Amino acid sequence: MGQINESAIYKLMYPYCRCELLALVTRAINNMETFENFHARSLGHFIPSREMSQFRIARYESVQSVGEQFCNYVQAIKDVALVLHINESEAQVVERVVGLTPTQCTRFVFQTPTSSFQQF
């Protein structure tokens, strides 16, 4: 889909915000802050570091579930990295895809390690 600039995103959010979130959005608008910075600051403000660590372990560093399709597993890891604002390179995110099924492990034994999502 198309790109939306940051000021439009803030204008869409503004009427639905209250209390502390409203203050954060107002500050972002006044400072012409990028959405990436706003997102990171919001996460740090509303989610305690211990809770963030638990989210990271439960969602980002998770293993592939039995019966879960590999493409769905990889997409979930990518989505969590984006939502939790995990600052790792694509190669580092790919390394997090640790929960390979035994069949997948045997396929990868004779291949070079994957370092990008395109190689999946």
C-alpha positions in Angstrom: 0.0 0.0 0.0 1.0 3.6 -0.1 3.2 5.5 2.2 1.7 7.8 4.9 3.9 10.6 6.2 4.4 11.0 9.9 2.3 14.1 10.4 -0.7 12.3 8.9 -0.1 9.4 11.3 0.0 11.7 14.3 -3.2 13.6 13.1 -5.0 10.3 12.8 -3.9 9.2 16.3 -4.4 12.4 18.1 -8.2 12.3 18.6 -8.0 8.8 20.1 -5.3 9.5 22.6 -5.7 10.3 26.3 -3.5 11.2 29.2 0.1 10.2 28.9 -0.2 8.9 25.3 -1.7 12.3 24.3 1.3 14.1 25.8 3.7 11.8 23.9 1.8 12.4 20.6 1.7 16.1 21.2 5.4 16.2 21.9 6.1 14.2 18.7 4.0 16.6 16.7 5.7 19.7 18.2 9.2 18.3 17.7 8.4 16.9 14.3 9.7 13.6 15.6 10.0 10.6 13.3 7.5 7.8 13.9 10.4 5.3 14.6 11.6 7.5 17.5 8.1 8.0 18.8 7.4 4.3 18.6 10.6 3.5 20.5 10.0 6.2 23.1 6.4 5.0 23.6 7.5 1.4 24.1 10.0 2.5 26.7 7.5 4.7 28.5 4.6 2.2 28.7 6.3 -1.2 28.9 8.7 -1.8 31.8 12.0 -3.3 30.8 11.3 -6.6 32.6 8.0 -6.9 30.7 9.8 -6.1 27.4 12.4 -8.8 28.2 9.5 -11.3 28.8 7.9 -10.3 25.5 11.2 -10.7 23.7 11.8 -14.2 25.1 8.2 -15.4 24.6 7.7 -14.0 21.1 11.0 -13.2 19.5 13.3 -15.8 20.8 10.7 -18.5 20.6 11.1 -21.9 18.8 8.9 -23.0 16.0 5.7 -24.8 17.3 4.9 -28.3 16.2 2.8 -28.1 13.1 3.5 -24.4 12.5 4.4 -23.6 8.9 8.0 -22.3 8.5 6.9 -19.2 6.6 4.4 -18.3 9.3 7.1 -18.8 12.0 9.6 -16.6 10.1 6.9 -13.9 9.5 6.0 -13.9 13.2 9.6 -13.3 14.2 9.9 -10.5 11.7 6.7 -8.9 12.9 7.7 -9.1 16.6 11.1 -7.5 15.8 9.3 -4.6 14.1 6.6 -4.1 16.8 9.0 -4.4 19.7 11.5 -2.2 18.0 14.3 -4.7 18.2 17.4 -3.1 16.7 19.1 -6.1 15.0 20.2 -6.5 11.5 18.5 -8.8 9.1 21.2 -11.4 9.6 20.8 -11.2 13.3 17.0 -11.7 13.0 17.6 -14.7 10.7 19.9 -16.2 13.4 16.9 -16.0 15.8 15.1 -18.5 13.7 16.3 -21.3 15.9 13.3 -23.5 16.2 13.8 -25.6 13.1 12.0 -28.9 12.8 14.3 -32.0 12.5 13.4 -32.3 8.8 14.5 -28.7 8.2 17.7 -29.2 10.2 18.7 -32.1 8.0 18.1 -30.0 4.9 20.3 -27.2 6.2 23.2 -29.5 7.2 24.9 -29.3 3.8 24.1 -25.6 3.1 25.8 -22.4 4.1 24.1 -20.7 7.0 21.2 -18.4 5.9 21.8 -14.7 6.5 18.8 -13.0 4.8 15.1 -13.5 4.5 15.5 -13.8 0.7 17.5 -17.0 1.2 14.6 -18.7 2.9 
